[in-house]
């Protein structure tokens, strides 16, 4: 079974802090993704990575950055946290070998910015 | 652009059958996924359709009509544990991310005794 692990289930930070969300997958997947999920807005793509050392902006990258120094780990960074970044953050990974491969998700990090 | 529509909320009775619809308008089409997401948990993969027709997996079935831009997820013999959100996601050449996947906003399904 694919395992995608996010470092924290719940996190509380203060406005202006630099926040790191970590995601690790154990299946040697090439693609990795960061989403945020808000009521009424669904899943929105923040950043994604085709493979190690690669990163691409998604639909809502403002205020975020990412790092993928190792294939199994994809980190999301909030440079200076703001209250509008309070949300559920979901990491996902995917193997590209076959076209019908789904994305596999971690359990999510519920982040509150005070 | 990409547009995926699902009902926001549905209610059904334990033991019954429910059909959750998804319509999409995308530039090109490379497949459609259904995910289940229980409150506070990760979305989990349910089914994949790329050709027209019905795919059956136990109590769950998924149907696709590419010409109509339409899919549905059919849940039979409903159980209380089926209360969850169901996400429709379409893969297309102009979609987002590494695999062109765009998610609908999800349908919250409530099962009543």
Boltz contact constraints between the chains, C-beta under 6 A:
constraints:
  - contact:
      token1: [A, 31]
      token2: [B, 98]
      max_distance: 6.0
  - contact:
      token1: [A, 33]
      token2: [B, 97]
      max_distance: 6.0
  - contact:
      token1: [A, 42]
      token2: [B, 103]
      max_distance: 6.0
  - contact:
      token1: [A, 42]
      token2: [B, 105]
      max_distance: 6.0
  - contact:
      token1: [A, 42]
      token2: [B, 106]
      max_distance: 6.0
  - contact:
      token1: [A, 43]
      token2: [B, 103]
      max_distance: 6.0
  - contact:
      token1: [A, 45]
      token2: [B, 96]
      max_distance: 6.0
  - contact:
      token1: [A, 45]
      token2: [B, 97]
      max_distance: 6.0
  - contact:
      token1: [A, 48]
      token2: [B, 97]
      max_distance: 6.0
  - contact:
      token1: [A, 48]
      token2: [B, 98]
      max_distance: 6.0
  - contact:
      token1: [A, 50]
      token2: [B, 98]
      max_distance: 6.0
  - contact:
      token1: [A, 58]
      token2: [B, 96]
      max_distance: 6.0
  - contact:
      token1: [A, 59]
      token2: [B, 96]
      max_distance: 6.0
  - contact:
      token1: [A, 94]
      token2: [B, 99]
      max_distance: 6.0
  - contact:
      token1: [A, 100]
      token2: [B, 48]
      max_distance: 6.0
  - contact:
      token1: [A, 102]
      token2: [B, 33]
      max_distance: 6.0
  - contact:
      token1: [A, 102]
      token2: [B, 45]
      max_distance: 6.0
  - contact:
      token1: [A, 105]
      token2: [B, 42]
      max_distance: 6.0
  - contact:
      token1: [A, 105]
      token2: [B, 43]
      max_distance: 6.0
  - contact:
      token1: [A, 106]
      token2: [B, 42]
      max_distance: 6.0
  - contact:
      token1: [A, 107]
      token2: [B, 42]
      max_distance: 6.0
